[in-house]
Amino acid sequence: MSKTTVRTVLVGCGSICNAWLKGIKDESRVEIVGLVDLVPANMAKVAEAHNLAHVPQSTDLAALLDEVKPDAVFNCTIPEAHLPVTLTALAHGCHVLGEKPLADTMANAKTMVEAAQQADRIFAVIQNRRYQPQIRSLRAFLDSGAIGKVHTVNTDFYIGAHFGGFRDRMEHVLLLDMAIHSFDQGRLISGSDPLAVYCHEWNPAGSWYDHDASAHGIFEMSGGLVLNYRGSWCCEGLNTTWECDWRIIGEKGCVKWNGGGGFQAQVVKQAGGFFSDMETVEVPILADAKSGGHAGNIREFLDCVLNGGTPETTAADNIKSLAMVFGAIESAESGRRVSVAL
């Protein structure tokens, strides 16, 4: 009989793991067989909240992996811990699904990708915003050719977020903490990969952050496409959705998406004259098998572990989104255009 359950150890019992555990609440194919965290109280809290009091808990990942011999590891640790946790899991023969961003440095990201290839294990990243019905429907609309070949993608992210705590002290807080979502969404929407970037960062008057909390980036993408990013963590009023505002421009028309349920699209009905005659068209919301946010992302990972295949967010591909983050930071620090092609 073929295997139908993925026995999994959850590493990192901070607040982010709750989104993962809610994502697998109705998923019968995953069994949590262990919890790992450096702080025992964190494990106890998660165990109580998610009916996991019966599973082993440990501050030593390698020891627990030796004990329970799982199929996979869910890595919900902070970025600085992604490298040691992932390498330990791969060395024990486990598949790995990790929290974003993939790594805290490009060098560490490349080390993990190479280790997964050598171990012949799946190593993927949670990029849950790829797995929402609206963005999947937008991608299908663009694939239909409705607005022709896409050449420009503009995205705006404006949120006045009063976090308090460590984010208020972070350098490159917008680019490091949030932009990975927007950049990865941009790659999905555009169907292209980064080649180079010019980025400018600044800290606006009235900002409650210690360092630059706003950024504009111009990305040169494959296929001649340009991706323009404008963002701020300290915009008070008229905030965008967390999924950004988008305008996608093609040879035959445009589509706008507000990151939620709002779409507008126009295509050329009749060319000629000063302005072409335009026609408003609908962007159908489709039932995509990958939809579901965290649940959809995890479901695809489980499908590939059990049945073979490669998740859309495999680290070998997701590293391109991470390269956009570090390329933008390098450009902002140097004041020059930076190559980000891998």
C-alpha positions as a Markdown table, in Angstrom:
| # | Residue | x | y | z |
|---|---|---|---|---|
| 1 | Met | 0.0 | 0.0 | 0.0 |
| 2 | Ser | 1.3 | 3.5 | -0.9 |
| 3 | Lys | 2.0 | 5.9 | 1.9 |
| 4 | Thr | -0.9 | 8.3 | 2.7 |
| 5 | Thr | 0.4 | 10.3 | 5.7 |
| 6 | Val | 3.3 | 12.6 | 6.1 |
| 7 | Arg | 4.7 | 12.4 | 9.7 |
| 8 | Thr | 6.0 | 15.8 | 10.5 |
| 9 | Val | 8.0 | 17.6 | 13.2 |
| 10 | Leu | 7.2 | 21.3 | 13.7 |
| 11 | Val | 10.2 | 23.4 | 14.6 |
| 12 | Gly | 9.7 | 26.9 | 16.0 |
| 13 | Cys | 6.6 | 27.4 | 18.2 |
| 14 | Gly | 6.3 | 31.2 | 17.9 |
| 15 | Ser | 3.2 | 33.0 | 16.8 |
| 16 | Ile | 3.7 | 32.3 | 13.1 |
| 17 | Cys | 3.3 | 28.5 | 13.5 |
| 18 | Asn | -0.4 | 29.1 | 14.4 |
| 19 | Ala | -1.1 | 30.0 | 10.8 |
| 20 | Trp | 0.5 | 26.8 | 9.7 |
| 21 | Leu | -1.4 | 24.6 | 12.2 |
| 22 | Lys | -4.7 | 26.3 | 11.2 |
| 23 | Gly | -3.8 | 25.5 | 7.6 |
| 24 | Ile | -3.6 | 21.8 | 8.3 |
| 25 | Lys | -6.6 | 21.7 | 10.7 |
| 26 | Asp | -8.6 | 19.8 | 8.1 |
| 27 | Glu | -5.7 | 18.1 | 6.4 |
| 28 | Ser | -5.8 | 14.3 | 7.2 |
| 29 | Arg | -2.6 | 13.6 | 5.3 |
| 30 | Val | -0.2 | 15.3 | 7.8 |
| 31 | Glu | 0.5 | 14.1 | 11.4 |
| 32 | Ile | 2.4 | 16.2 | 13.8 |
| 33 | Val | 4.7 | 13.9 | 15.6 |
| 34 | Gly | 6.9 | 16.3 | 17.5 |
| 35 | Leu | 7.5 | 19.9 | 18.6 |
| 36 | Val | 10.9 | 21.7 | 18.8 |
| 37 | Asp | 11.6 | 25.1 | 20.3 |
| 38 | Leu | 14.4 | 26.6 | 22.4 |
| 39 | Val | 11.8 | 27.8 | 24.9 |
| 40 | Pro | 9.8 | 24.9 | 26.5 |
| 41 | Ala | 6.9 | 27.3 | 27.4 |
| 42 | Asn | 6.4 | 28.0 | 23.7 |
| 43 | Met | 5.9 | 24.3 | 23.0 |
| 44 | Ala | 3.5 | 23.9 | 25.9 |
| 45 | Lys | 1.4 | 26.8 | 24.7 |
| 46 | Val | 1.2 | 25.5 | 21.1 |
| 47 | Ala | 0.5 | 22.0 | 22.3 |
| 48 | Glu | -2.4 | 23.1 | 24.4 |
| 49 | Ala | -3.8 | 25.4 | 21.7 |
| 50 | His | -3.7 | 22.7 | 19.0 |
| 51 | Asn | -4.4 | 19.5 | 20.8 |
| 52 | Leu | -0.8 | 18.3 | 20.5 |
| 53 | Ala | -0.1 | 17.5 | 24.2 |
| 54 | His | 0.4 | 13.9 | 23.3 |
| 55 | Val | 3.4 | 14.5 | 21.0 |
| 56 | Pro | 7.1 | 14.6 | 22.1 |
| 57 | Gln | 8.6 | 18.0 | 22.8 |
| 58 | Ser | 12.3 | 18.8 | 22.7 |
| 59 | Thr | 14.8 | 21.7 | 22.6 |
| 60 | Asp | 17.2 | 19.4 | 20.6 |
| 61 | Leu | 16.1 | 19.0 | 16.9 |
| 62 | Ala | 18.6 | 16.3 | 16.0 |
| 63 | Ala | 17.7 | 14.2 | 19.0 |
| 64 | Leu | 14.0 | 14.4 | 18.3 |
| 65 | Leu | 14.5 | 13.5 | 14.7 |
| 66 | Asp | 16.5 | 10.4 | 15.7 |
| 67 | Glu | 13.7 | 9.5 | 18.1 |
| 68 | Val | 10.6 | 9.9 | 16.0 |
| 69 | Lys | 12.0 | 9.5 | 12.4 |
| 70 | Pro | 9.6 | 11.8 | 10.6 |
| 71 | Asp | 9.1 | 12.2 | 6.9 |
| 72 | Ala | 9.2 | 16.0 | 6.9 |
| 73 | Val | 10.0 | 19.1 | 9.0 |
| 74 | Phe | 7.9 | 22.3 | 9.1 |
| 75 | Asn | 10.5 | 25.0 | 9.8 |
| 76 | Cys | 8.8 | 28.0 | 11.5 |
| 77 | Thr | 11.9 | 29.5 | 13.0 |
| 78 | Ile | 13.3 | 33.0 | 12.6 |
| 79 | Pro | 15.4 | 33.5 | 9.4 |
| 80 | Glu | 18.7 | 33.3 | 11.2 |
| 81 | Ala | 17.8 | 29.7 | 12.3 |
| 82 | His | 16.7 | 28.5 | 8.8 |
| 83 | Leu | 20.1 | 27.3 | 7.8 |
| 84 | Pro | 20.9 | 25.0 | 10.8 |
| 85 | Val | 17.4 | 23.7 | 11.0 |
| 86 | Thr | 17.1 | 22.9 | 7.3 |
| 87 | Leu | 20.5 | 21.3 | 7.1 |
| 88 | Thr | 19.8 | 19.1 | 10.2 |
| 89 | Ala | 16.4 | 18.0 | 8.7 |
| 90 | Leu | 17.9 | 17.2 | 5.3 |
| 91 | Ala | 20.7 | 15.2 | 7.0 |
| 92 | His | 18.1 | 13.1 | 8.7 |
| 93 | Gly | 16.4 | 12.4 | 5.4 |
| 94 | Cys | 13.4 | 14.8 | 5.9 |
| 95 | His | 11.6 | 16.9 | 3.3 |
| 96 | Val | 11.4 | 20.5 | 4.5 |
| 97 | Leu | 8.8 | 23.3 | 4.2 |
| 98 | Gly | 10.2 | 26.5 | 5.6 |
| 99 | Glu | 8.8 | 29.9 | 6.6 |
| 100 | Lys | 9.6 | 32.9 | 4.5 |
| 101 | Pro | 12.0 | 34.4 | 3.8 |
| 102 | Leu | 14.0 | 31.4 | 2.5 |
| 103 | Ala | 17.2 | 32.6 | 4.4 |
| 104 | Asp | 18.8 | 35.5 | 6.1 |
| 105 | Thr | 21.5 | 35.7 | 3.4 |
| 106 | Met | 21.9 | 34.7 | -0.2 |
| 107 | Ala | 24.9 | 32.5 | 0.7 |
| 108 | Asn | 22.9 | 30.6 | 3.2 |
| 109 | Ala | 20.0 | 30.2 | 0.7 |
| 110 | Lys | 22.4 | 28.7 | -1.8 |
| 111 | Thr | 23.8 | 26.4 | 0.7 |
| 112 | Met | 20.4 | 25.0 | 1.6 |
| 113 | Val | 19.3 | 24.7 | -2.0 |
| 114 | Glu | 22.4 | 22.7 | -2.8 |
| 115 | Ala | 22.0 | 20.5 | 0.3 |
| 116 | Ala | 18.4 | 19.7 | -0.7 |
| 117 | Gln | 19.5 | 18.7 | -4.2 |
| 118 | Gln | 22.3 | 16.5 | -2.8 |
| 119 | Ala | 19.9 | 14.9 | -0.3 |
| 120 | Asp | 17.2 | 14.4 | -3.0 |
| 121 | Arg | 14.6 | 15.8 | -0.7 |
| 122 | Ile | 11.9 | 18.4 | -1.3 |
| 123 | Phe | 12.7 | 21.8 | 0.1 |
| 124 | Ala | 10.0 | 24.4 | -0.4 |
| 125 | Val | 9.0 | 27.8 | 1.2 |
| 126 | Ile | 5.7 | 29.1 | 2.4 |
| 127 | Gln | 4.6 | 31.9 | 0.1 |
| 128 | Asn | 1.0 | 31.8 | 1.0 |
| 129 | Arg | 0.0 | 34.9 | -1.0 |
| 130 | Arg | 0.6 | 32.9 | -4.2 |
| 131 | Tyr | -2.2 | 30.5 | -3.1 |
| 132 | Gln | -5.2 | 32.9 | -2.9 |
| 133 | Pro | -8.0 | 32.6 | -5.4 |
| 134 | Gln | -7.8 | 36.2 | -6.7 |
| 135 | Ile | -4.1 | 36.0 | -7.6 |
| 136 | Arg | -4.6 | 32.6 | -9.2 |
| 137 | Ser | -7.5 | 34.0 | -11.2 |
| 138 | Leu | -5.4 | 37.0 | -12.3 |
| 139 | Arg | -2.6 | 34.8 | -13.5 |
| 140 | Ala | -5.2 | 32.7 | -15.5 |
| 141 | Phe | -6.6 | 35.9 | -17.0 |
| 142 | Leu | -3.2 | 37.0 | -18.1 |
| 143 | Asp | -2.4 | 33.5 | -19.5 |
| 144 | Ser | -5.6 | 33.8 | -21.6 |
| 145 | Gly | -4.0 | 36.6 | -23.6 |
| 146 | Ala | -6.8 | 39.0 | -22.9 |
| 147 | Ile | -4.5 | 42.0 | -22.6 |
| 148 | Gly | -1.8 | 40.6 | -24.9 |
| 149 | Lys | 1.9 | 40.4 | -24.0 |
| 150 | Val | 2.5 | 41.9 | -20.6 |
| 151 | His | 5.4 | 44.4 | -20.5 |
| 152 | Thr | 4.9 | 46.5 | -17.3 |
| 153 | Val | 3.8 | 45.5 | -13.8 |
| 154 | Asn | 3.3 | 48.2 | -11.2 |
| 155 | Thr | 2.7 | 47.5 | -7.5 |
| 156 | Asp | 2.0 | 49.7 | -4.5 |
| 157 | Phe | 2.2 | 48.7 | -0.9 |
| 158 | Tyr | 1.2 | 51.4 | 1.6 |
| 159 | Ile | 0.5 | 50.4 | 5.2 |
| 160 | Gly | 0.9 | 52.5 | 8.4 |
| 161 | Ala | 2.0 | 49.6 | 10.7 |
| 162 | His | 2.6 | 50.5 | 14.3 |
| 163 | Phe | 4.3 | 47.3 | 15.4 |
| 164 | Gly | 6.4 | 48.5 | 18.2 |
| 165 | Gly | 9.3 | 46.2 | 19.3 |
| 166 | Phe | 12.2 | 45.1 | 17.1 |
| 167 | Arg | 10.7 | 46.2 | 13.7 |
| 168 | Asp | 10.9 | 49.8 | 14.8 |
| 169 | Arg | 14.7 | 49.4 | 15.2 |
| 170 | Met | 15.4 | 47.3 | 12.0 |
| 171 | Glu | 17.5 | 48.5 | 9.1 |
| 172 | His | 15.8 | 48.0 | 5.7 |
| 173 | Val | 12.6 | 47.2 | 7.6 |
| 174 | Leu | 10.3 | 47.3 | 4.6 |
| 175 | Leu | 12.5 | 45.4 | 2.2 |
| 176 | Leu | 13.7 | 42.8 | 4.7 |
| 177 | Asp | 10.4 | 42.3 | 6.6 |
| 178 | Met | 7.7 | 42.6 | 4.0 |
| 179 | Ala | 8.9 | 43.1 | 0.4 |
| 180 | Ile | 9.5 | 39.3 | -0.2 |
| 181 | His | 5.7 | 38.9 | -0.4 |
| 182 | Ser | 5.3 | 41.6 | -3.1 |
| 183 | Phe | 8.4 | 40.5 | -5.0 |
| 184 | Asp | 7.2 | 36.9 | -5.1 |
| 185 | Gln | 3.7 | 38.0 | -6.1 |
| 186 | Gly | 5.3 | 40.1 | -8.9 |
| 187 | Arg | 7.1 | 37.1 | -10.2 |
| 188 | Leu | 3.9 | 35.0 | -10.3 |
| 189 | Ile | 1.9 | 37.7 | -11.9 |
| 190 | Ser | 4.5 | 38.7 | -14.5 |
| 191 | Gly | 5.7 | 35.2 | -15.2 |
| 192 | Ser | 9.2 | 36.6 | -15.3 |
| 193 | Asp | 12.4 | 36.5 | -13.3 |
| 194 | Pro | 14.6 | 39.4 | -12.0 |
| 195 | Leu | 17.7 | 40.5 | -13.9 |
| 196 | Ala | 18.6 | 43.9 | -12.3 |
| 197 | Val | 17.3 | 46.5 | -10.0 |
| 198 | Tyr | 17.7 | 50.1 | -9.0 |
| 199 | Cys | 16.2 | 50.9 | -5.6 |
| 200 | His | 16.0 | 54.0 | -3.4 |
| 201 | Glu | 15.1 | 53.9 | 0.3 |
| 202 | Trp | 14.3 | 56.7 | 2.7 |
| 203 | Asn | 12.7 | 57.4 | 6.0 |
| 204 | Pro | 9.9 | 60.0 | 5.6 |
| 205 | Ala | 9.1 | 62.8 | 7.9 |
| 206 | Gly | 6.8 | 61.6 | 10.7 |
| 207 | Ser | 8.1 | 58.0 | 10.5 |
| 208 | Trp | 8.2 | 56.1 | 13.8 |
| 209 | Tyr | 10.9 | 53.8 | 12.5 |
| 210 | Asp | 14.6 | 54.3 | 13.2 |
| 211 | His | 15.7 | 53.5 | 9.7 |
| 212 | Asp | 14.4 | 53.7 | 6.1 |
| 213 | Ala | 10.7 | 52.5 | 6.0 |
| 214 | Ser | 9.9 | 53.5 | 2.4 |
| 215 | Ala | 11.3 | 52.3 | -0.8 |
| 216 | His | 10.9 | 52.5 | -4.6 |
| 217 | Gly | 12.4 | 49.8 | -6.8 |
| 218 | Ile | 12.6 | 49.4 | -10.6 |
| 219 | Phe | 13.3 | 45.8 | -11.6 |
| 220 | Glu | 14.4 | 44.8 | -15.0 |
| 221 | Met | 12.8 | 41.3 | -15.6 |
| 222 | Ser | 13.2 | 38.6 | -18.1 |
| 223 | Gly | 11.4 | 39.0 | -21.4 |
| 224 | Gly | 11.9 | 42.8 | -21.4 |
| 225 | Leu | 9.3 | 43.3 | -18.7 |
| 226 | Val | 9.7 | 46.0 | -16.0 |
| 227 | Leu | 8.3 | 45.6 | -12.5 |
| 228 | Asn | 7.9 | 48.9 | -10.5 |
| 229 | Tyr | 7.6 | 48.6 | -6.7 |
| 230 | Arg | 6.5 | 51.5 | -4.4 |
| 231 | Gly | 6.1 | 50.8 | -0.7 |
| 232 | Ser | 5.9 | 52.3 | 2.8 |
| 233 | Trp | 5.5 | 50.9 | 6.3 |
| 234 | Cys | 4.6 | 54.4 | 7.6 |
| 235 | Cys | 1.8 | 55.6 | 5.4 |
| 236 | Glu | -1.1 | 57.0 | 7.5 |
| 237 | Gly | -4.4 | 56.8 | 5.6 |
| 238 | Leu | -5.6 | 55.3 | 2.4 |
| 239 | Asn | -3.8 | 52.1 | 3.1 |
| 240 | Thr | -3.6 | 49.4 | 0.4 |
| 241 | Thr | -4.4 | 45.8 | 1.2 |
| 242 | Trp | -1.6 | 43.7 | 2.5 |
| 243 | Glu | -1.5 | 42.1 | -1.0 |
| 244 | Cys | -0.8 | 45.5 | -2.6 |
| 245 | Asp | -2.5 | 47.5 | -5.4 |
| 246 | Trp | -1.5 | 46.2 | -8.9 |
| 247 | Arg | -1.7 | 47.6 | -12.5 |
| 248 | Ile | -0.6 | 45.2 | -15.2 |
| 249 | Ile | -0.1 | 46.7 | -18.6 |
| 250 | Gly | -0.2 | 44.6 | -21.8 |
| 251 | Glu | -0.1 | 45.3 | -25.5 |
| 252 | Lys | -3.9 | 45.2 | -25.8 |
| 253 | Gly | -5.1 | 46.5 | -22.5 |
| 254 | Cys | -4.7 | 46.8 | -18.7 |
| 255 | Val | -5.9 | 45.1 | -15.6 |
| 256 | Lys | -6.0 | 46.6 | -12.1 |
| 257 | Trp | -6.3 | 44.5 | -8.9 |
| 258 | Asn | -6.6 | 45.9 | -5.4 |
| 259 | Gly | -5.2 | 42.8 | -3.7 |
| 260 | Gly | -8.7 | 41.8 | -2.5 |
| 261 | Gly | -11.7 | 41.1 | -4.6 |
| 262 | Gly | -11.6 | 44.2 | -6.8 |
| 263 | Phe | -10.6 | 43.9 | -10.4 |
| 264 | Gln | -10.9 | 46.3 | -13.3 |
| 265 | Ala | -9.9 | 45.4 | -16.9 |
| 266 | Gln | -10.1 | 47.1 | -20.2 |
| 267 | Val | -9.0 | 45.8 | -23.7 |
| 268 | Val | -8.8 | 47.5 | -27.0 |
| 269 | Lys | -12.0 | 47.1 | -28.9 |
| 270 | Gln | -11.1 | 49.3 | -31.9 |
| 271 | Ala | -7.7 | 50.9 | -32.5 |
| 272 | Gly | -7.5 | 54.3 | -34.2 |
| 273 | Gly | -7.9 | 58.0 | -33.4 |
| 274 | Phe | -6.3 | 59.8 | -30.5 |
| 275 | Phe | -7.6 | 57.2 | -28.0 |
| 276 | Ser | -8.5 | 53.6 | -28.9 |
| 277 | Asp | -12.0 | 52.5 | -28.3 |
| 278 | Met | -11.8 | 50.4 | -25.1 |
| 279 | Glu | -14.0 | 47.6 | -23.8 |
| 280 | Thr | -14.5 | 46.6 | -20.2 |
| 281 | Val | -14.0 | 42.9 | -19.6 |
| 282 | Glu | -14.5 | 40.7 | -16.5 |
| 283 | Val | -11.7 | 38.9 | -14.7 |
| 284 | Pro | -13.4 | 35.6 | -13.7 |
| 285 | Ile | -12.7 | 34.2 | -10.3 |
| 286 | Leu | -11.7 | 30.6 | -10.9 |
| 287 | Ala | -11.6 | 27.6 | -8.7 |
| 288 | Asp | -7.9 | 26.9 | -8.7 |
| 289 | Ala | -6.7 | 23.6 | -7.1 |
| 290 | Lys | -3.8 | 25.5 | -5.5 |
| 291 | Ser | -6.0 | 28.1 | -3.7 |
| 292 | Gly | -6.2 | 28.3 | 0.0 |
| 293 | Gly | -3.4 | 30.4 | 1.4 |
| 294 | His | -1.3 | 28.5 | 3.9 |
| 295 | Ala | -3.6 | 25.5 | 3.5 |
| 296 | Gly | -3.1 | 25.5 | -0.3 |
| 297 | Asn | 0.6 | 25.9 | 0.0 |
| 298 | Ile | 0.9 | 23.1 | 2.5 |
| 299 | Arg | -1.5 | 20.9 | 0.5 |
| 300 | Glu | 0.8 | 21.2 | -2.6 |
| 301 | Phe | 3.8 | 20.3 | -0.5 |
| 302 | Leu | 2.1 | 17.2 | 0.8 |
| 303 | Asp | 1.0 | 16.2 | -2.7 |
| 304 | Cys | 4.6 | 16.3 | -3.9 |
| 305 | Val | 5.9 | 14.4 | -0.9 |
| 306 | Leu | 3.4 | 11.6 | -1.3 |
| 307 | Asn | 3.0 | 11.5 | -5.1 |
| 308 | Gly | 6.2 | 13.0 | -6.5 |
| 309 | Gly | 6.5 | 16.3 | -8.3 |
| 310 | Thr | 7.9 | 19.8 | -7.4 |
| 311 | Pro | 6.1 | 22.4 | -5.4 |
| 312 | Glu | 5.6 | 25.8 | -7.0 |
| 313 | Thr | 7.5 | 27.4 | -4.1 |
| 314 | Thr | 10.5 | 25.0 | -4.3 |
| 315 | Ala | 13.5 | 26.8 | -2.8 |
| 316 | Ala | 15.4 | 26.4 | -6.0 |
| 317 | Asp | 12.9 | 28.8 | -7.6 |
| 318 | Asn | 12.0 | 30.9 | -4.6 |
| 319 | Ile | 15.6 | 31.9 | -4.2 |
| 320 | Lys | 14.9 | 34.3 | -7.2 |
| 321 | Ser | 12.4 | 36.2 | -5.1 |
| 322 | Leu | 14.9 | 36.4 | -2.2 |
| 323 | Ala | 17.5 | 37.7 | -4.7 |
| 324 | Met | 15.2 | 40.6 | -5.4 |
| 325 | Val | 15.2 | 41.5 | -1.7 |
| 326 | Phe | 18.9 | 41.5 | -1.3 |
| 327 | Gly | 19.5 | 43.1 | -4.7 |
| 328 | Ala | 17.2 | 46.0 | -3.7 |
| 329 | Ile | 19.0 | 46.4 | -0.4 |
| 330 | Glu | 22.4 | 46.4 | -2.2 |
| 331 | Ser | 21.2 | 49.0 | -4.7 |
| 332 | Ala | 19.7 | 51.2 | -2.0 |
| 333 | Glu | 23.0 | 51.1 | 0.0 |
| 334 | Ser | 25.2 | 51.7 | -3.0 |
| 335 | Gly | 23.0 | 54.1 | -5.0 |
| 336 | Arg | 23.5 | 52.2 | -8.2 |
| 337 | Arg | 21.8 | 49.6 | -10.5 |
| 338 | Val | 22.6 | 46.1 | -9.3 |
| 339 | Ser | 22.4 | 42.8 | -11.1 |
| 340 | Val | 20.2 | 40.2 | -9.4 |
| 341 | Ala | 20.3 | 37.4 | -12.0 |
| 342 | Leu | 21.3 | 34.0 | -10.4 |
